[in-house]
Amino acid sequence: MIAELSREEGLRLLAAHRVGRIAFTFHDRVDIEPISYVYEDGWLYLRTSPGTKLTTVSHHPYVAFEIDEIRSASDWSSVVVHGTIYFLDPDRGEAERQAHAHALRVLRTLDAATLTGDDPTPHRQQLFRIRVDQLTARQARPDSSFK
């Protein structure tokens, strides 16, 4: 059986996980990439390398993001988010500087070394966030016993 989960249940699942997939259009095709993230207060916080094809979404900033919690082929939960991506540039004024600093604090809950000398992925310097505009969450169970 498959059931819809509430928005609150979907947000709890987002908060509990750290790796998902981001889908976006690139030269008239859809692409999808795995990426780590942190969810906080209606936003997904992420980072990537400058110049990746992901930056092409600056012209088409609406993206999809998905996480799954798979226990078996008939026992899983899935969350799909549709939202707008915002790249954070601390050189674009005070509001943007504050948003970048906040994103950095949030991302450091995932890895305290983010953008420090000990960063294990120092090339991923571009911080961005995705507003959780629309969320769909589903759950499958082998029987009718749902959480």
TATA-V855475 format. One record per backbone hydrogen bond with DSSP energy under -0.5 kcal/mol. NH is the residue of the N-H (numbers start at 1). CO is the residue of the C=O. If there is no record, write none. Layout:
nh->{NH;NH}
co->{CO;CO}
This chain:
nh->{3;5;10;11;12;13;14;15;16;17;17;20;21;22;23;24;26;29;31;33;35;37;38;40;43;44;45;46;48;50;52;55;56;57;58;59;63;63;64;65;66;67;69;71;71;72;75;76;77;78;79;80;81;82;83;85;86;88;89;90;92;97;98;99;100;101;102;103;104;105;106;107;108;109;110;111;114;116;119;122;124;125;126;127;127;128;129;130;131;132;133;133;134;136;137;138;139;140;141;146}
co->{139;137;6;7;8;9;10;11;12;13;14;35;66;33;64;31;29;26;24;22;20;18;45;43;40;130;38;128;126;123;49;52;53;54;55;56;61;83;23;81;21;79;77;69;75;75;72;140;69;138;67;136;65;134;63;61;129;127;87;88;89;93;94;95;96;97;98;99;100;101;102;103;104;106;107;107;111;113;116;119;121;123;48;88;125;46;86;44;84;42;82;131;82;80;5;78;3;76;1;144}
